[in-house]
Amino acid sequence: EDLSLPEPKPGEVRVRVTAAGVTTADARLRANDAPRGFGLILRLMTGVIRPRNPVPGMEFAGVVDALGAGATGFLPGQRVFGTTGLSGGAHAAFLTIRAGGKLFH
């Protein structure tokens, strides 16, 4: 599915994703496969009726594409890697993430 290009908000970095991991956590979240008794908690975290973020994936590597206002520590063209955590989105062509978050050179 084609998604619109995400615009970085203040303090965020847009990354053109060149590689993304597919972990057992990604597969379990997508299938709502939680240990007994944790299914409802998992649904509350990831979306009750439909996924909060329709794009899965937590780990990525890529190239800084754009910076939001006030984003520091990164420059366009730099190679980076990081994790989106449970919010997902790493399996997209582009993603935005906080510059001070889980993004590394």
C-alpha positions as CSV (number, residue, x, y, z in Angstrom):
1,E,0.0,0.0,0.0
2,D,1.3,3.5,-0.8
3,L,1.4,5.8,2.2
4,S,2.0,9.5,2.2
5,L,5.5,10.7,3.0
6,P,5.6,11.4,6.8
7,E,6.6,14.9,7.7
8,P,9.0,15.2,10.7
9,K,7.5,17.2,13.6
10,P,9.7,19.5,15.7
11,G,12.5,17.4,17.2
12,E,12.0,14.5,14.9
13,V,14.1,13.0,12.1
14,R,12.7,11.4,8.9
15,V,14.6,8.2,7.9
16,R,14.5,6.5,4.5
17,V,14.5,2.9,5.6
18,T,17.0,0.7,3.7
19,A,16.8,-2.4,5.9
20,A,14.4,-3.6,8.6
21,G,14.5,-6.7,10.8
22,V,11.7,-9.2,11.2
23,T,11.8,-10.5,14.7
24,T,9.7,-13.0,16.6
25,A,8.3,-10.1,18.5
26,D,7.0,-8.6,15.2
27,A,5.4,-11.9,14.3
28,R,3.8,-12.4,17.7
29,L,2.4,-8.9,17.8
30,R,1.0,-9.2,14.3
31,A,-0.7,-12.5,15.2
32,N,-1.8,-11.3,18.7
33,D,0.1,-14.3,20.0
34,A,0.6,-13.6,23.7
35,P,1.2,-15.9,26.7
36,R,-2.0,-17.1,28.3
37,G,-3.7,-14.3,30.2
38,F,-1.8,-11.5,28.4
39,G,-3.9,-11.3,25.2
40,L,-6.1,-8.5,26.3
41,I,-3.1,-6.5,27.6
42,L,-1.4,-6.9,24.2
43,R,-4.6,-5.8,22.4
44,L,-4.9,-2.7,24.6
45,M,-1.2,-1.8,23.8
46,T,-1.4,-2.4,20.1
47,G,-5.0,-1.7,19.2
48,V,-8.3,-3.3,20.2
49,I,-10.2,-3.3,16.9
50,R,-7.4,-2.7,14.4
51,P,-3.7,-2.0,14.8
52,R,-2.7,1.5,16.2
53,N,0.0,1.6,13.5
54,P,-0.9,-0.5,10.4
55,V,2.9,-0.7,9.5
56,P,4.7,-3.3,11.6
57,G,8.4,-3.5,12.4
58,M,10.5,-2.3,15.3
59,E,14.1,-2.4,14.1
60,F,15.5,-0.5,11.1
61,A,18.6,1.0,9.4
62,G,18.6,3.8,6.9
63,V,19.6,7.3,5.9
64,V,18.5,10.6,7.4
65,D,16.2,12.2,4.8
66,A,14.9,15.3,6.6
67,L,15.0,17.0,10.0
68,G,12.1,18.6,11.8
69,A,12.6,22.0,13.5
70,G,14.9,21.9,16.4
71,A,16.1,18.3,15.7
72,T,19.8,18.1,16.6
73,G,22.6,15.5,16.4
74,F,21.9,14.3,12.9
75,L,22.4,15.6,9.4
76,P,20.7,14.6,6.1
77,G,22.5,11.8,4.4
78,Q,23.9,10.2,7.6
79,R,23.4,6.5,8.0
80,V,21.5,5.5,11.2
81,F,19.9,2.6,12.9
82,G,17.3,2.4,15.6
83,T,14.2,0.9,17.1
84,T,10.6,2.2,17.1
85,G,9.6,0.0,20.0
86,L,6.0,-1.2,20.2
87,S,4.8,1.7,18.1
88,G,6.1,-0.1,15.0
89,G,6.5,1.5,11.6
90,A,9.9,0.2,10.7
91,H,8.7,-1.8,7.7
92,A,7.7,1.4,5.8
93,A,9.9,3.1,3.2
94,F,10.1,6.2,5.4
95,L,9.5,6.8,9.1
96,T,9.8,9.6,11.6
97,I,11.4,9.2,15.0
98,R,12.5,11.6,17.8
99,A,16.1,12.7,17.4
100,G,16.8,12.2,21.1
101,G,15.1,8.8,21.1
102,K,16.3,5.4,20.1
103,L,18.1,6.5,17.0
104,F,21.9,6.1,16.6
105,H,24.7,6.9,14.2
